[in-house]
Amino acid sequence: MTQATLWFANALLAEGWARDVRLELADGRIAGIATGVAAAPGDDRHAIGLPGLPNLHSHAFQRAMAGLTEVRGPEGDSFWTWRELMYRFVERLGPEQVEAVAAMAFLEMLETGFTRVGEFHYLHHDVGGAAFANPAEMAERVAAAADETGIGLTLLPVFYAHAGFGGQAPTEGQRRFLSTPDSYARLLEGSRVAVGKLAGGKVGVAPHSLRAVTEAELAEITSGASGPIHIHIAEQIREVEDCQAWSGAAPVEWLLDRFPVDGRWCLIHATHMTSSETQRLARSGAVAGLCPITEANLGDGLFPAPAFLAAGGAFGVGSDSNVRIDAAEELRTLEYGQRLAHRSRNVLASEAGRSTGAELYRRALIGGARALGEVEHAGLAVGGPADLVSLSADHADLAARDGDAWLDSLVFARGAGAIDGVWRAGRQVVEQGRHRARSRIVARYRAALEGLVQ
């Protein structure tokens, strides 16, 4: 049994802030919590402790594209033109490069306070579109990157079979993503073996979108799912219009009418919903997977957050395209988008006197944990994962603050710059703001990028 003891002058526990907190860690989980106690000899001492945030939606390989798609095209740009650039970029990625890029993305997630990632993994085949001899070759590379960096992994192998609603034939650019139900079953089996070697590793299922699966395929791959179920939905206006033209219903409406959507499900983006869809999704118990930085970068639109939260909805945040990785910035961008849309401030605080940063952090923690399969444990509690973040009390932006005001400063003032330590499954992976394997991982990433971009 691996054991450690951490002592924090202040820590955000599941029930709220507490002082003089001693956490006993054993085998990657929190075995005991004592509050109001002095540090004991040998305790690892820190100032401010928080639970690490879940990153519920990532395409790790897209980290390599960050900054490379910001040149205006001849006829204007959109999500759809960006997607064509992504397809061309994917043609160059081999297994070693995928592993190097994923390790870089996971390192940055940990340094900014994400401690578990939901990797929505859809790059399955070789550069020609043929299956590898090992169908889980690429999944194993993602798992290897998670193992090297120490991040918690919920692997979400993607089922992708069609180019559009109604079972349209896939395009050439999608050839590396494609599965049949039988090949997908083999992929899941191999993914479970790969992830089973990781501390706290989990596997879910991920139908890519209603564009990419038929109703029968969606039923087949979700009916026996024992873990999380994630799907892209209603990200773009054109997607909504195409779904209505095909079925007579908007995407979220179509899904809720035909499938038993519940707390196992995470609907990624769900940006463009009617009022009825918003209310129904909130009542279903499904988590809305919001990716504010990517949604802003791609020009997706703004999620109807106030109405969704007022109806009791749950959300988490994800880094999606990984164009910029920063847990606090995802929360800040979510709130700032709502402020611009509603021309108001502190939009997502539920009532007078509530801290906006603290509400965003707690909601994203609870919703993200549910979406990634940590249903019973969200936050620092006995039996929960020993996934922690420490903030530097010496940082100027945290001076003269206490409790939820630290979270407001983390989200709206400083972000990742205030983080000095991160523990995942009880093991410290970030110290003095830097991942312990940063030099090695960055060097390998740079070498991979030079081969890809040149």
Secondary structure as GFF3:
##gff-version 3
##sequence-region A 1 454
A	DSSP	beta_strand	3	13	.	.	.	ID=ss1
A	DSSP	beta_strand	16	26	.	.	.	ID=ss2
A	DSSP	beta_strand	29	34	.	.	.	ID=ss3
A	DSSP	beta_strand	44	51	.	.	.	ID=ss4
A	DSSP	beta_strand	53	58	.	.	.	ID=ss5
A	DSSP	three_ten_helix	60	65	.	.	.	ID=ss6
A	DSSP	alpha_helix	79	90	.	.	.	ID=ss7
A	DSSP	alpha_helix	95	111	.	.	.	ID=ss8
A	DSSP	beta_strand	114	121	.	.	.	ID=ss9
A	DSSP	alpha_helix	137	149	.	.	.	ID=ss10
A	DSSP	beta_strand	152	159	.	.	.	ID=ss11
A	DSSP	three_ten_helix	172	174	.	.	.	ID=ss12
A	DSSP	alpha_helix	181	195	.	.	.	ID=ss13
A	DSSP	beta_strand	202	203	.	.	.	ID=ss14
A	DSSP	beta_strand	206	207	.	.	.	ID=ss15
A	DSSP	alpha_helix	215	223	.	.	.	ID=ss16
A	DSSP	beta_strand	229	233	.	.	.	ID=ss17
A	DSSP	alpha_helix	237	247	.	.	.	ID=ss18
A	DSSP	alpha_helix	251	258	.	.	.	ID=ss19
A	DSSP	beta_strand	265	269	.	.	.	ID=ss20
A	DSSP	alpha_helix	275	284	.	.	.	ID=ss21
A	DSSP	beta_strand	287	290	.	.	.	ID=ss22
A	DSSP	alpha_helix	292	297	.	.	.	ID=ss23
A	DSSP	alpha_helix	305	310	.	.	.	ID=ss24
A	DSSP	beta_strand	314	317	.	.	.	ID=ss25
A	DSSP	alpha_helix	327	342	.	.	.	ID=ss26
A	DSSP	alpha_helix	356	371	.	.	.	ID=ss27
A	DSSP	beta_strand	388	391	.	.	.	ID=ss28
A	DSSP	three_ten_helix	396	398	.	.	.	ID=ss29
A	DSSP	alpha_helix	404	409	.	.	.	ID=ss30
A	DSSP	pi_helix	410	414	.	.	.	ID=ss31
A	DSSP	three_ten_helix	415	418	.	.	.	ID=ss32
A	DSSP	beta_strand	419	424	.	.	.	ID=ss33
A	DSSP	beta_strand	427	431	.	.	.	ID=ss34
A	DSSP	beta_strand	434	435	.	.	.	ID=ss35
A	DSSP	alpha_helix	438	453	.	.	.	ID=ss36
###
